[in-house]
Amino acid sequence: MIQCIVVLNGLYDIACSLSILGIIHSPILSTLHLKLFSVATNELCRRYLAYWIFTYGMIRITNSSLVPYSYYIEAVFFANEILNGTVYPFSTMFVIVTSIFIGIWYHIEETLTYFHMD
């Protein structure tokens, strides 16, 4: 179950990043991540954010052991942005809590699968 959620989330992340970069056209997808920020972002900042989103999206669709860490890293960096006052705290807390939850869930499923293999 969690693998399906992670892969779908990875595809969503890739689509959002390609939209931010202008490779695909979607006004909704291109702004979802950017709406977290309370400060103005310039073009270079948006592009780097898109590359980062693309990177963790690719990790998530591979279903590798790096998947939970991609969620933990996302949570830590967005928590840092809350501390720096560059994002809207309420919506960003949703991202942080969800990322930690998915990372832990993935770790649990991975561990259970590993120990139940005969």
N, C-alpha and C positions, 0 to 999 in steps of 0.2 A: 504493500500500500504506500509506504513512505517513498519508495523508489519512484513510483508513478508521480507522486506530488512533486518530488525534487526535479524529475525530468521536465515536467510541465512548467515548473518555475524557472528552470534553466532556459527553456524555449522562450518563455515570456521575457526573461532578462535579455536574451539575444535579440529578440524583436524590438525591445525598448532601446537597446543600444544602437541598433541599426537605424532606428527611427531618429534618435538624437543626432546621429551622424548624417542624416539626410539620405541614406541609402534606400530606405523604404519610406513611404509617406504615410504617416499616421499622426495627426495632431494630438490624439489622446496618448498614445504610447510615448511620444517624444517629450511629454511634459510630466508624466507620472513621477519619475524619480526627481526631476528638477523642482517640482512643487514642494519638496521637503525643505529646500533651502530658503532661508529668510533674507539672505544677502544676495545682491546682484551677482550673477555669474557671467563671465565673459566667454567668448567663443572657444578659446583654448581650454578653459576650465570645463566647459560642457563636453568637449571632445575627449579630454582625459577621463572624465567621469564615464562617458560612453565606453571607452576602451576597458576601464575597470569592470563595468557591468558586463561587458562582453566576455571578459576573462572568467569571471566567476560563473557566468551562464554556461560557458563551455565546460568548466569543471563539473558542473551539476549534471549535464547531459551525459557525461561519461560514466556516471555511477561508480566512481572510484573511491578509494578510502580518503581522498582529499575533500570529499563533499561536505562533511560536517564542519571541517575547518574553514571552508569558504563562508559558511554561515556565521561561525564565531568571529571571523575577521570582519565581516560586514557589520556585525553587532558592535564590536569594539570600536571600529572607526566611526560609526554613526554616533555612538555614545560620546566619543571624543568631540564630535561636531556639536553635540548638545552642550558640552562643557565650554566650548568656544563660542557659543551663541550664534552659530551660522545656520542652524536649522530650526524648524518649528518643533518644539519638544513633544507635543502630544502625538502627532503623526509619526515622528521619528521613533518614539518609544514603542509604537506598534511594530515597526520594522525590527527594532532591537529584540523585543520579546518574542516575536514570531521567528526570527532567525535563531535565537538560542533554543527555542522549543524544537524547531525542525532539526537543528544540529544534534541535540540530545536524542530525539526520536530516531534519527538515522543511526547514531552510535548504538543505541539499544537494539534496533533491528539487525544491524550488522553483527553485533556480538551474539545475539540469539541464533542467527543463521549460522555463524561460525561454530558454535558449540553444539548445534543440533545436526551437524553434518556427520553421517556415518560412513 
